Amino acid sequence: GDGVAGARGRSPPLRSLCDAIDRVQALSHTVSLPRHAALLLRDARAAIREGFSDAGGLSVSDRRLRSCAQLLRVSAAAHGRGAVSVT
């Protein structure tokens, strides 16, 4: 198969990549988001709101903020860390 038809038709490298992605996603749910990292996200949200107030206000939704936090967790998991690091 060409790797697109489904799990059975996937070539070994693609299957291996998909397995790795699944593992990282599963591990990301065990990664902690320390308070200082959450506060940085909150402050970034406020800075965006304030920085674009002259342009009619730009805001970051709660959903997008949660997505950003999850992306940080995925990155930490992919790098073998148990917590988000912002250094």
Secondary structure as GFF3:
##gff-version 3
##sequence-region A 1 87
A	DSSP	alpha_helix	12	28	.	.	.	ID=ss1
A	DSSP	alpha_helix	35	51	.	.	.	ID=ss2
A	DSSP	three_ten_helix	53	55	.	.	.	ID=ss3
A	DSSP	alpha_helix	62	78	.	.	.	ID=ss4
###
